[in-house]
Amino acid sequence: MARLQQTLLNVTEESGHDNGRVGIVGGSVAGTGDTMAGIVASLLGQGMERREAAELGAWLLGKTGELATAEYGPGVVATDVIERIPRTIR
């Protein structure tokens, strides 16, 4: 399970084992949770295991948030994050 709470994303296995937390720059803006859900759904649709999709999705969201914040400062919106996903993957 991946849970986004303000600027912290927590990835937990079904067994309850905590796989750690990822700080999400710009993660408290509206739409970021939907962005995370879309990233993870895309990874699952490509055949990735649930835990791996949640962990990679958390990393991608965090890194894209960093890129967007570096460019726009604290006024980041979810679309700024979404636009940087391809660059982050490359």
Buried (B, 14 or more C-beta within 10 A) or exposed (E): EBBBEEBEBBBBEEEEEEBEBBEBBBBBBEEBBEBBEBBBEBBBEEEBEBBEBBBBBBBBBBBBBBBBBEEEEEEBBBEBBBEBBEEBEE
